Amino acid sequence: MKIITVSTATYHAIMDLALTDPEIFPNFKTASERLEDGNWAIPVSEEVHDRLQNFRSEEETDDDAIQKLIRFYRKHGLN
């Protein structure tokens, strides 16, 4: 298991998708941990972590990349 760190806004966006479209996050666990700085540490599989690292640009954080993916999904869906 790998850990990604996201902002509260991103965490809530993931939770919203997990609740409204469970096929997107079929195995989303609430095992996330709120960090002292207010961000969230979320455990993800190695596959998800590797895909995220391949998707994001060097300047982006995990949070930036996930927000970009969420915006794309909300606009275009999975296809």
Phi, psi and omega per residue, in radians:
M1 nan 2.379 3.061
K2 -1.897 2.863 3.138
I3 -2.099 2.314 2.973
I4 -1.983 2.676 -3.141
T5 -2.028 2.234 -3.117
V6 -2.324 2.796 3.101
S7 -1.300 2.938 3.093
T8 -1.077 -0.705 3.126
A9 -1.063 -0.744 3.131
T10 -1.201 -0.716 3.101
Y11 -1.008 -0.792 3.136
H12 -1.169 -0.613 3.080
A13 -1.131 -0.715 3.083
I14 -1.112 -0.792 3.130
M15 -1.055 -0.717 3.130
D16 -1.067 -0.810 3.111
L17 -1.139 -0.690 -3.137
A18 -1.105 -0.593 -3.133
L19 -1.441 -0.686 -3.066
T20 -1.536 -0.431 -3.108
D21 -2.459 1.269 -3.014
P22 -1.058 -0.331 3.111
E23 -1.202 -0.372 3.109
I24 -1.296 -0.738 3.137
F25 -2.161 1.159 -3.034
P26 -1.139 -0.437 -3.080
N27 -2.020 0.370 -3.106
F28 -1.104 2.196 -3.136
K29 -1.885 2.606 3.083
T30 -1.577 0.541 3.120
A31 -1.407 0.146 3.137
S32 -1.125 2.660 -3.098
E33 -2.165 2.260 3.085
R34 -1.359 2.248 -3.121
L35 -1.559 2.877 -3.117
E36 -1.049 -0.546 -3.122
D37 -1.424 0.029 3.118
G38 1.654 -0.214 3.077
N39 -1.355 3.054 -3.123
W40 -2.114 2.393 3.019
A41 -1.752 2.111 -3.070
I42 -2.090 2.154 3.079
P43 -1.294 2.357 3.085
V44 -2.352 2.790 3.109
S45 -1.204 2.817 3.095
E46 -1.058 -0.657 3.135
E47 -1.076 -0.830 3.124
V48 -1.101 -0.764 3.135
H49 -1.055 -0.804 -3.137
D50 -1.113 -0.728 3.104
R51 -1.088 -0.741 3.128
L52 -1.101 -0.757 3.138
Q53 -1.127 -0.623 3.105
N54 -1.268 -0.500 -3.098
F55 -1.365 -0.718 -3.010
R56 -1.363 2.681 3.064
S57 -1.480 2.939 -3.093
E58 -1.063 -0.547 -3.079
E59 -1.416 -0.275 -3.057
E60 -1.535 2.567 2.980
T61 -1.551 2.992 3.028
D62 -0.994 -0.718 -3.139
D63 -1.044 -0.818 3.123
D64 -1.030 -0.813 -3.097
A65 -1.130 -0.717 -3.140
I66 -1.176 -0.717 3.086
Q67 -1.047 -0.723 3.116
K68 -1.094 -0.752 3.112
L69 -1.115 -0.715 3.133
I70 -1.124 -0.769 3.101
R71 -1.051 -0.762 3.132
F72 -1.087 -0.816 3.136
Y73 -1.047 -0.782 -3.115
R74 -1.130 -0.519 3.139
K75 -1.466 -0.726 -2.976
H76 -2.004 -0.282 -3.034
G77 1.317 -2.875 -3.090
L78 -1.371 -0.476 -3.054
N79 -1.558 nan nan
